[in-house]
Amino acid sequence: MADPDLPLARQRWLMIDVSALLLRLPRVFGLREADQAGLSARTLERAVRGGLVHRLARGVFVADAVWRPGSPRDRHLLLVGASLRLQPRAVVSHHSAALVHGLPIPWRLPPWVAMTTSGSVRTATPHTLLRLEPGGLPREAVAVCADMAVTSVDRTVIDCLRELPLADGVAIADAALRSGLVSPSSLRRTRSGQRGWPFITKADRALPILDGRRENWFESWSFTRLWQLGIEPPEPQVEVYDRRGRFLGRVDGLWRDGGVVAEADGSGKYLGEFDPDGASGVAAARIVLAEKVREDRIRDCGLEFVRWGVDEMGRDPQAVASRVERARERGDFGRFRGGLELTPARHPRLLAPRPPFEGPNRPQTVVSAQGAGGNLLAGFAIC
């Protein structure tokens, strides 16, 4: 029953079940769609002020029940949907296209949506919802993914290598190689079509260190940060066996010249959906204990160990680099008593490796594999 003490407009607002009407709308919607669902412009504005609706851009909205619980990836994809409503002829590109393709999120995800157009545009500032960039868009450079026009994976990778921080670009490129979405030859073709483009030399620096054998984004990201500080990337994903041939574990990386194991530990490796008072807390404790036993057994074979986490690498990568250097100085591969098995390279390197930007440049130790499968390495002691 209406309250006679309230203004008529307020009474009508209270009688509208906004939440129920929002369920009829697409995830990202405009004023016309809202009106067709029974939400007038005035009602929608009140829903925004009341926290039921989140405004993505002028005339573009999303229900707060969709926006609020969303992950950074989810929220960025909602912004992509809003941007396509404002620029329907543009193509989603760069970091935004990487997210559409399911590739890793940059360490610091830009808050704006990247789009490319073949027409002449005035580039928006990074503080607006979207940023338009002019660029050639041949047919092979455009794909349709999730009903959106986006740059192809190859084009997306090269664009990210050009314009994102180097470690972010390498993490995205490694993921694309690892999943088989791109190949060295396809990346070379795409790179050749961007001669003279802004920051293309930055992509050229990154191409030699791409490696799809790295298991996750943090391995790619941290090994690249170390490379920028003068430490060449370790051999990724190496299986370690003891002197009796028993499998001890697969390590994230190995610097063979000093016999040093690299372990880049993202928190999800141990915690996942972590509840310290529940079953997952017990499971996490067991995983940490098992990891400690594994590390001790590998050390007993004569290998050094360096481990770092996301917080440490993000806060002070130079400290991690110093620990790696000290471990390599202490290490002596001649002390190793066991066997190693390298993960076969799915693709050859794109180019001859170039030295890091700064810091010492250590020569790489080359060890050839024996046997048809390339398993136990010649020169690696088996006792």
C-alpha positions in Angstrom: 0.0 0.0 0.0 1.3 3.4 -0.9 2.4 5.8 1.9 0.5 9.1 1.6 3.4 11.0 3.3 5.8 10.2 0.4 5.9 12.1 -2.9 4.3 10.2 -5.8 7.5 9.7 -7.7 9.2 8.2 -4.6 6.3 5.8 -4.2 6.6 4.6 -7.8 10.4 4.1 -7.3 9.8 1.9 -4.2 7.2 -0.2 -6.1 9.7 -1.1 -8.9 11.6 -4.3 -8.3 14.9 -3.0 -9.9 16.8 -6.2 -9.1 14.2 -8.3 -11.0 14.3 -6.0 -14.0 18.1 -6.1 -14.1 17.9 -9.9 -14.6 16.2 -9.3 -18.0 19.1 -7.2 -19.3 22.4 -8.3 -20.8 25.5 -8.0 -18.6 26.4 -4.6 -20.2 23.4 -2.6 -21.3 22.4 0.8 -22.5 19.6 3.3 -21.9 17.4 1.9 -24.6 17.6 -1.7 -23.4 16.9 -0.5 -19.8 13.8 1.4 -21.0 12.6 -1.7 -22.9 13.0 -3.8 -19.7 10.9 -1.3 -17.7 13.7 0.9 -16.3 13.3 4.6 -17.2 16.3 6.9 -17.3 15.2 8.4 -14.0 14.8 5.1 -12.3 18.1 3.9 -13.7 19.8 7.0 -12.3 18.3 6.4 -8.9 19.6 2.8 -9.1 23.1 4.1 -9.8 22.9 6.4 -6.8 21.5 3.6 -4.7 24.3 1.2 -5.6 22.2 -1.3 -7.5 23.7 -0.3 -10.9 27.3 0.6 -11.8 27.9 3.1 -14.6 30.7 2.0 -16.9 30.5 5.0 -19.2 28.0 7.6 -20.3 24.9 5.7 -21.2 26.4 2.3 -20.5 25.7 0.3 -17.3 26.1 -3.0 -15.5 24.3 -4.4 -12.5 26.3 -4.0 -9.3 25.7 -7.7 -8.5 27.7 -8.4 -11.7 30.4 -5.8 -11.2 31.2 -6.0 -7.5 32.2 -9.7 -7.2 34.1 -9.7 -10.5 37.8 -10.4 -10.7 40.1 -7.9 -12.4 39.8 -9.9 -15.6 36.0 -10.0 -15.3 35.8 -6.3 -14.7 38.1 -5.5 -17.6 36.0 -7.6 -19.9 32.9 -5.7 -18.8 34.8 -2.5 -19.7 35.6 -4.1 -23.1 31.9 -4.6 -23.7 31.2 -1.0 -22.8 33.9 0.2 -25.1 32.6 -1.7 -28.1 29.2 0.0 -27.6 30.9 3.3 -27.9 33.3 2.4 -30.7 31.6 -0.5 -32.6 33.9 -0.2 -35.6 37.1 -0.5 -33.6 38.9 -3.7 -32.8 39.9 -4.8 -29.2 43.7 -5.0 -29.0 46.8 -5.1 -26.9 46.3 -6.1 -23.2 42.5 -6.1 -23.6 42.7 -8.6 -26.5 45.0 -10.7 -24.4 42.4 -11.0 -21.7 39.7 -11.8 -24.3 41.9 -14.6 -25.6 42.4 -16.0 -22.1 46.1 -15.0 -21.8 47.7 -13.8 -18.5 46.8 -10.5 -16.9 49.6 -7.9 -16.8 51.2 -7.3 -13.4 49.5 -3.8 -13.3 46.5 -4.1 -15.6 45.9 -0.7 -17.3 42.5 0.6 -16.2 41.6 1.5 -19.8 40.5 -0.6 -22.7 42.9 -0.8 -25.7 41.4 -0.6 -29.2 42.8 -0.3 -32.6 41.2 1.3 -35.7 42.5 1.5 -39.3 41.1 5.0 -39.6 42.6 8.3 -38.4 41.7 8.9 -34.8 42.6 11.2 -32.0 44.1 8.9 -29.3 42.2 9.1 -26.0 44.2 9.7 -22.8 44.8 6.6 -20.5 42.5 8.1 -17.9 39.4 7.6 -20.0 37.4 4.3 -20.5 39.2 3.4 -23.8 42.2 4.3 -25.8 42.1 4.2 -29.6 45.2 3.7 -31.5 45.6 3.9 -35.3 47.2 0.9 -36.9 46.9 -1.4 -39.9 44.3 -4.1 -39.6 44.7 -6.6 -42.5 42.1 -9.4 -42.5 44.5 -11.9 -41.0 45.1 -9.6 -38.0 41.5 -9.6 -36.8 39.6 -12.5 -35.2 36.2 -13.0 -33.6 36.3 -14.2 -30.0 33.4 -14.3 -27.6 31.3 -12.4 -30.3 33.9 -9.5 -30.2 36.2 -8.3 -32.9 39.7 -8.6 -31.5 43.2 -8.7 -32.9 44.5 -12.2 -33.7 46.6 -13.9 -31.0 49.8 -13.3 -33.0 49.0 -9.6 -33.5 48.0 -9.4 -29.8 51.3 -10.9 -28.6 53.5 -8.6 -30.7 51.4 -5.6 -29.7 51.9 -6.5 -26.0 55.6 -7.0 -26.5 55.8 -3.6 -28.0 53.8 -1.6 -25.5 53.6 -3.4 -22.2 56.4 -3.7 -19.7 58.8 -6.4 -21.0 58.1 -9.0 -18.3 54.3 -8.7 -18.8 54.7 -9.0 -22.6 56.9 -12.1 -22.2 54.4 -13.8 -19.8 51.7 -13.3 -22.4 53.8 -14.5 -25.3 55.0 -17.6 -23.4 51.4 -18.5 -22.5 50.4 -18.2 -26.2 53.3 -20.4 -27.2 52.6 -22.9 -24.4 49.0 -23.3 -25.4 49.8 -23.6 -29.1 47.9 -20.5 -30.1 51.0 -19.1 -31.8 54.2 -20.4 -33.2 57.6 -18.8 -33.8 57.0 -18.6 -37.5 53.6 -16.9 -37.1 55.2 -14.4 -34.7 58.0 -13.7 -37.1 55.4 -13.0 -39.9 53.5 -10.7 -37.7 56.6 -8.9 -36.5 57.7 -8.4 -40.2 54.5 -6.5 -40.8 55.2 -4.0 -38.1 58.5 -2.5 -39.4 58.8 1.0 -38.2 56.0 0.8 -35.7 56.3 2.4 -32.3 58.5 0.4 -29.8 59.0 -2.4 -32.2 62.7 -2.7 -31.1 61.3 -3.5 -27.6 59.6 -6.5 -29.1 62.8 -7.5 -30.8 64.6 -7.6 -27.5 61.9 -9.9 -26.1 61.6 -12.4 -28.9 64.9 -14.3 -28.2 63.9 -15.1 -24.6 60.4 -16.4 -25.2 60.0 -20.0 -24.1 56.7 -21.9 -24.1 58.1 -24.6 -21.7 57.7 -22.2 -18.7 54.7 -23.5 -16.7 53.0 -20.3 -15.6 52.9 -16.5 -15.9 55.1 -16.0 -12.8 57.9 -18.1 -14.1 57.9 -16.1 -17.3 57.5 -12.8 -15.5 60.2 -13.4 -12.9 62.8 -14.9 -15.2 62.4 -11.9 -17.5 62.9 -9.5 -14.6 66.1 -11.3 -13.7 67.2 -11.2 -17.3 66.7 -7.4 -17.3 69.1 -7.4 -14.3 71.8 -9.3 -16.1 70.9 -13.0 -15.4 70.2 -15.2 -18.3 67.0 -17.3 -18.0 67.5 -20.8 -16.6 66.6 -24.0 -18.4 62.9 -24.4 -17.6 61.1 -27.4 -16.2 63.9 -29.8 -15.4 63.3 -33.2 -13.8 65.7 -34.2 -11.1 66.6 -37.8 -10.2 68.8 -39.1 -7.4 71.9 -41.3 -7.9 69.6 -44.4 -7.9 67.5 -42.9 -10.6 64.5 -42.1 -8.4 62.4 -39.1 -9.4 62.8 -36.2 -6.9 60.7 -33.6 -8.7 60.5 -31.1 -11.5 62.0 -27.8 -10.8 60.9 -24.5 -12.4 64.4 -23.8 -13.7 68.1 -24.7 -13.5 71.2 -22.7 -14.1 73.4 -25.5 -15.3 76.7 -23.6 -15.0 76.5 -23.5 -11.2 74.0 -26.3 -10.6 71.4 -23.8 -9.1 67.7 -24.6 -9.0 65.2 -21.8 -9.5 61.8 -22.0 -7.9 59.3 -19.1 -8.6 56.5 -19.7 -6.2 53.1 -18.0 -6.8 50.9 -18.2 -3.7 48.3 -20.2 -5.5 50.9 -23.0 -5.8 50.3 -23.8 -2.1 47.1 -22.0 -1.0 44.5 -22.0 -3.8 41.2 -21.3 -2.1 42.8 -21.0 1.3 40.9 -21.4 4.5 43.5 -21.5 7.4 40.9 -23.0 9.8 39.5 -25.6 7.4 40.5 -28.5 5.3 42.3 -26.4 2.8 44.5 -25.0 5.5 45.6 -28.5 6.5 46.1 -29.4 2.8 48.3 -26.3 2.3 50.4 -27.2 5.3 50.9 -30.7 3.9 51.9 -29.2 0.5 54.5 -26.9 2.1 55.9 -29.8 4.2 56.2 -32.0 1.1 57.9 -29.2 -0.8 60.4 -28.8 2.0 61.2 -32.6 1.9 61.5 -32.4 -1.9 63.9 -29.4 -1.7 66.1 -31.2 1.0 66.4 -34.3 -1.2 67.4 -32.2 -4.2 70.0 -30.3 -2.1 71.4 -33.7 -1.0 72.2 -34.4 -4.6 74.5 -31.4 -4.7 72.4 -28.7 -6.2 71.9 -25.2 -4.8 68.4 -23.8 -4.4 67.0 -20.3 -4.8 63.3 -19.7 -4.1 61.3 -16.5 -4.3 57.7 -15.4 -4.2 55.4 -12.9 -5.9 55.7 -10.3 -3.2 59.5 -10.4 -3.0 60.0 -10.3 -6.8 57.5 -7.5 -7.2 58.9 -5.4 -4.3 62.7 -5.9 -4.8 63.8 -7.9 -7.8 67.4 -6.8 -7.3 67.5 -8.6 -3.9 66.4 -11.8 -5.7 69.0 -11.3 -8.4 71.7 -10.9 -5.7 70.6 -14.1 -4.1 70.8 -15.9 -7.4 74.3 -14.6 -8.1 75.5 -15.7 -4.6 74.0 -19.1 -5.1 75.7 -19.5 -8.5 79.0 -18.4 -7.0 78.6 -21.1 -4.2 77.4 -23.7 -6.6 79.5 -26.3 -8.3 77.9 -28.6 -10.8 80.7 -31.1 -10.2 79.2 -31.9 -6.8 75.9 -33.0 -8.4 75.3 -36.7 -8.1 72.1 -37.7 -9.9 70.4 -37.3 -13.2 68.5 -34.6 -15.0 65.9 -34.7 -17.8 65.2 -31.5 -19.8 61.7 -30.7 -21.1 62.0 -30.8 -24.9 61.6 -27.5 -26.6 58.4 -27.4 -28.5 59.7 -24.7 -30.8 63.2 -23.5 -31.7 64.2 -20.1 -30.4 63.0 -17.2 -32.5 66.4 -15.5 -32.8 69.9 -15.8 -31.4 69.8 -14.7 -27.7 70.9 -11.2 -27.0 72.6 -10.2 -23.7 70.5 -8.7 -20.9 70.1 -4.9 -20.7 72.5 -4.5 -17.8 74.6 -6.4 -15.3 77.1 -9.2 -16.0 76.6 -11.5 -19.0 77.4 -15.1 -18.1 78.2 -17.6 -20.9 75.6 -20.3 -21.1 76.7 -23.9 -20.5 75.7 -26.1 -23.4 75.0 -29.7 -22.6 73.8 -32.1 -25.3 71.1 -34.7 -24.7 71.6 -38.4 -25.4 69.1 -40.9 -26.6 66.2 -40.6 -29.0 64.0 -39.0 -26.3 66.7 -36.5 -25.2 66.5 -37.7 -21.6 69.5 -38.0 -19.3 72.1 -35.5 -20.2 75.7 -36.3 -21.2 78.1 -34.9 -18.5 75.5 -35.2 -15.8 76.8 -37.7 -13.3 74.8 -40.9 -12.6 76.2 -42.7 -9.5 
